[in-house]
Amino acid sequence: MTTAELLALDAAHVWHPFTQMQGWLDDQPLVIDRAEGNWLIDTDGRRWLDAISSLWVTVHGHRKAELDAAVRAQLDKVAHCTLLGQASVPSIELAAKLVSLAPTGLTRVFYSDSGSTSVEIAVKMAYQYWQLVGRPGKQKFVALREAYHGDTIGSVSVGGVDLFHERFRHLLFPVHHVATPHAYRWQGVDPLEESLLEIEALLSARHEELAGFVVEPLVQGAAGMFLQPEGWLRRVAALCRQYDVLLICDEVATGFGRTGTMFAVEHEGVTPDLMCVAKGLTGGYLPLAATLASDRVYQAFLGRFDEAKTFFHGHTYTGNPLACAVALANLAIFESEQTLPRMKAVEAVLAEGLAEVAKLPQVGDVRRRGFMVGVELVKDRATKEPFDFAERMGFRVCLAARAHGVLLRPLGNVVVLMPPLSLTVDEARLVTRALHDAITRTLGA
Ligand SMILES: *Cc1c(COP(=O)(O)O)cnc(C)c1O
């Protein structure tokens, strides 16, 4: 089939996620056929640098020999078997590996298939936990405004992106939302201290009814790459301990090296009670997620069969062996290739290129933590006035970057760079130059 024929069929039958399908073909979608390393190749043979890691999942690049081999080797054994009532070799080995990498104290791994389910599970675990320990009044959750924890009803309830979530308001359970400690658009003077004051006031007043605090550690990704001030998470963790509220860290986006450490919580020396991982877990190969729990949480669920303390939750493909096998191979590469130390040189090049981007008059803010980058476009730099939603400015800049063979995807007026950890120095230069040129050409110098 030609690309035109494929796209006509796509437009006829595929309903794309987060996409206004009216006008879909006007947005010039690419049809990806194959990949090599950090590059995707479309059906017309054009090569595109995958600077968003295929929506934040690719870690060591596409078609990574070790990962391809891990899937093939597991295929020769078994593709799927259930974790309900039985165990499987890769799911056992991966759980032990995850526990060895996670902050000390997280000892139990509950598998699922997506970031949304990993958060849904953490919320349900926390909710049930307080009933099991005899404090059933602790039922409510605290979350940040503009948080994104996935698209199922539970994960949307603890989310706070109005554009995505407002329409479903009546389906959601009530959550205490607190202000996001995001420096660029903070309304007060000191995002760190003022945010912590608000949180402490809420926790001290309501802790008897609070089950958990759900948070994306360090970087609120889908909000537009908002960065938390240094020390914020550490102090939130201390407040949660003080008021006996479970801390749930959603590492779905930040996990597996994105912020420069294996998990973002390491920067703040924090061990959450529950930790959600997904996106980078299989290196971008197969859908797999996990909710890690502390022993304290896990122990509460133990009891005689007839006490029904069981965690009655599970998805059909939970702990899929192919996915677990490729996740194990993905984690092994962090050691064999020293991925995290090797990111440093590329980070420096990214930072250098982004410093040039930051000088452009329509760039209000450049935010970066490791390989997570947000470049916020504004109509007026002095007043921080945003571009109108309808102008699709982020989208237009990303479309312009295609002239350089670079694939980007925006979050509103924020252009996101989320390259694979395998990005090379040359590719880092290409990405930041493409972005610079795309902004200049779209918005004028
Ligand atoms: C992407 C994301 C999710 C949802 O993951 P899915 O696999 O898309 O369900 C949850 N939390 C965070 C922080 C994310 O970035």
Ligand as a Chemical Component Dictionary entry (heavy atoms), coordinates in Angstrom:
data_LIG
# 
_chem_comp.id                   LIG 
_chem_comp.type                 NON-POLYMER 
_chem_comp.pdbx_formal_charge   0 
_chem_comp.three_letter_code    LIG 
# 
loop_
_chem_comp_atom.comp_id 
_chem_comp_atom.atom_id 
_chem_comp_atom.alt_atom_id 
_chem_comp_atom.type_symbol 
_chem_comp_atom.charge 
_chem_comp_atom.model_Cartn_x 
_chem_comp_atom.model_Cartn_y 
_chem_comp_atom.model_Cartn_z 
_chem_comp_atom.pdbx_ordinal 
LIG C1 C1 C 0 2.083  8.993  31.056 1  
LIG C2 C2 C 0 1.866  9.119  32.497 2  
LIG C3 C3 C 0 0.900  8.332  33.154 3  
LIG C4 C4 C 0 -0.041 7.432  32.415 4  
LIG O1 O1 O 0 0.624  6.373  31.807 5  
LIG P1 P1 P 0 -0.131 5.509  30.678 6  
LIG O2 O2 O 0 0.804  4.389  30.403 7  
LIG O3 O3 O 0 -0.305 6.439  29.502 8  
LIG O4 O4 O 0 -1.429 5.082  31.242 9  
LIG C5 C5 C 0 0.809  8.439  34.531 10 
LIG N1 N1 N 0 1.607  9.267  35.220 11 
LIG C6 C6 C 0 2.533  10.030 34.624 12 
LIG C7 C7 C 0 3.411  10.897 35.465 13 
LIG C8 C8 C 0 2.687  10.003 33.245 14 
LIG O5 O5 O 0 3.587  10.797 32.641 15 
# 
loop_
_chem_comp_bond.comp_id 
_chem_comp_bond.atom_id_1 
_chem_comp_bond.atom_id_2 
_chem_comp_bond.value_order 
_chem_comp_bond.pdbx_ordinal 
LIG C1 C2 SING 1  
LIG C2 C3 SING 2  
LIG C2 C8 DOUB 3  
LIG C3 C4 SING 4  
LIG C3 C5 DOUB 5  
LIG C4 O1 SING 6  
LIG O1 P1 SING 7  
LIG P1 O2 DOUB 8  
LIG P1 O3 SING 9  
LIG P1 O4 SING 10 
LIG C5 N1 SING 11 
LIG N1 C6 DOUB 12 
LIG C6 C7 SING 13 
LIG C6 C8 SING 14 
LIG C8 O5 SING 15 
# 
